Amino acid sequence: MHRAEPRTSEEPRPTLRRPAAETLPRVFDEVFVGDSELAALCRDHDWAATPLGPVESWPQSLRTAAAIVLGAGYPMILVWGPRLVQLYNDAYASLIGRKHPHALGMPTHECWPALREIQTPIFEAVFRGETVRIVDAHYPLDRFGVVEDAYFDATFAPVPLEGGGIGGSLSTLVETTDRVCARGLREDHARLEAETRLAETRAEQLLVERDAARGLFQTVLDQLPVAVVVAEAPSGRVLATNHAVSRIWGAQRPLTESIARYSTEWVGHHPDGRLVRSGEWPLARAVKHGETITDWVCEVERADGTRAMVEITASPVLDGQDRTVAGVAVIVDITIRVEAERERQRLVRELEIERARLAEIFRQAPAFLSVMRGPSHRIELVNDAIYELVGRRELLGRPFAEALPDLAEQGFVDLLDHVLASCEPFVAREMAITLGRTPGAPPEERFVDFVYQPLVEADGTCAGIIGHGSDVTEQVRARRDVELAREMAERARAEAEEANRVKGQFLAAMSHELRTPLNAIGGYAELLEMGVRGPVNEQQRSDLERIQASQKHLLGLISEVLSYAKLETGNVRYAIADVPVRDTLAAVEGFVAPQARAKGLALTIGAVEPGLTVRADPERLRQILVNLLANAVKFTDRGGSIEIRCSATEAHVRLSVRDTGIGIPGDKLEQVFEPFVQVPADPSRRSEGTGLGLAISRDLARGMGGELTVDSVVGEGSTFVLALPASLGTE
């Protein structure tokens, strides 16, 4: 069958509407490079109407392959995607006759329906990752209006996608129809000469194809986030690496080196301590023995002398006869992950040590301590002093009523229920209890001082109760015998005072000991939240915030207990000086103003006489004022106001803090200054804290020669007045 004549230049060729240059996306000029006919047609083509979609959404591998095709000077065609959509260059357009330009952007089976049976097995092999080469292949083509026999040499190479798999087929074609038709008619010399020229042309085309494929392969390789090394088998000569290799080691080896040098110079010591030899490197085993090695971890030395931990997976590359032709190693830098895990383990060990230390301090405390949680008051923690009071019973992990039934019958369960429900502390002095202190022993009467303190979580809920107190039976009995033996009564009173002193010392010592591990917990939690020890997900960050909130709340409670303990034991020292009133009020306003703004309260300071000073300890004065303002913020509803006023006489300076809060009942004005007592006007409102703030403030005021008083009306607000000695100093 003869070949039809090509279309004449007079035949009209379909034209495509080209949008204005300014409307073309920049990516068009980056992909469809050059001034060739096909480059222009591709820029004009409505790719969004094809299965390939808009050019802006094309993967990088498709863009790169398209640019290679349009830049080639020999016939090339790119077939892409499941629909096998065509994109070709000028040289290929001259081979397909009147199919051009309609073939651009068409699925190849729609363009060449008669060739479907020939092309289908070829493209199936390519999309399996195989490169297909054909020589003098027969194609019955209708290029110029008649079917003609055409012959081609062609190569169909797979184009890999960035995320894996094959995106399309990159083909080069050389038409050999003339050579095949003339075969047998020409002299051997002419035939050999023609075939030689054809072979040379084909070799040149294959070199260009190889270079193009290598460039595309390297482009894809460099975009991978993990390090990749490809070596030849069995020599071990390195064929390719990517940019991630230099990111791990700090320098990239020349591609001509062998994996033996990579092994001996890059790989340091295996985690088990033995030196890694070149033959043991996973890539060497892959290319020499065809082994597949996964999750192989070792330590490597970077170019700057630092070390990194890497995880290597290596596997052989086989040809069609299952022979190993190359090896590929994928290397992941896991240094940060390993260091984070080591740091996590170290922090866990340190936290366990601090927890054990805190538990030992708790256990050895001279006063009895216990922690009970939940509605059944399950006993979670007790110290040795508890057993000295109630005897060696099985307490831990049991509900209060089950562990101490004799105390439950005396109303202690009802008392615990009330504290848990109201979230208010209960203070008992010399409460009489009856219990048998040893198994089988008759019940005896004992007297105890104790506090049931609600254990308040960061969200304001009461999760449990802390029980703390002392067995004061001996003091009570001694006081009862005072009329019979005054000397014994005096001794008993001395013992009671000593017990109180020891209690104060214990509170101070215990508060100090508790603050140290709590500060450590807060510090470690902040380190974890900052990501210093490794990435933190949102759930972990929420848990860390809860830990920090609870730590800060408990630290505040301990600070109040410590301050009260110092006052009780007389260990507070005052540095009395002339203190400027205006500067002091400005300083305390800065502490409280953010809380007031957050609650929508108006905070104002009245006029202060210039140069007015007061005789006081500056730190203790600020402590009192901050506590009064914080209480005013706490008990004043949104939209209210707080005002600080100052007045002076020759003898005293009075600083008053007035709020528009809920107020205090008149019969309970003095109770607010008692330790561990909170007296809100509305019993339904819960207040966090120990109830020590006002007690500490009044003691500090009296310690500086002054006084703290309160005047209040329920529903209208309260006014706390701090009176201190005036001085003649100036600011």
Secondary structure, DSSP 8 states (H G I E B T S, - for coil): --------TTS---------GGGS-HHHHHHS-SSSHHHHHHHHS-GGGSTT--GGGS-HHHHHHHHHHHH-SS-EEEEETTTTEEEE-HHHHTTSGGGTTTTTTSBHHHH-GGGHHHHHHHHHHHTTT--EEEEEEEEEEESSSSEEEEEEEEEEEEEE-TTSSEEEEEEEEEE-HHHHHHTTTS-HHHHHHHHHHHHHHHHHHHHHHHHHHHHHHHHHHHT-SSEEEEEETTT-BEEEE-HHHHHHHSS---TTSBHHHIIIIIB-B-TTS-B--GGGSHHHHHHHH---EEEEEEEEE-TTS-EEEEEEEEEEEE-TTS-EEEEEEEEEE-HHHHHHHHHHHHHHHHHHHHHHHHHHHHHH-SSEEEEEETTTTEEEEE-HHHHHHH-S---TTSBHHHH-HHHHTTTHHHHHHHHHHH---EEEEEEEEEE-SSTT---EEEEEEEEEEEEE-TTS-EEEEEEEEEE-HHHHHHHHTTTT-HHHHHHHHHHHHHHHHHHHHHHHHHHHHHHHHHHHHHHHHHHHHTTTTS---HHHHHHHHHHHHHHHHHHHHHHHHHHHHHHHHT------EEEEHHHHHHHHHHHHHHHHHHTT-EEEE----TT-EEEE-HHHHHHHHHHHHHHHHHTS-TT-EEEEEEEE-SSEEEEEEEE-SS---GGGTTGGGSTT----SSTT----S-S-HHHHHHHHHHHTT-EEEEEEETTTEEEEEEEEEB-S---
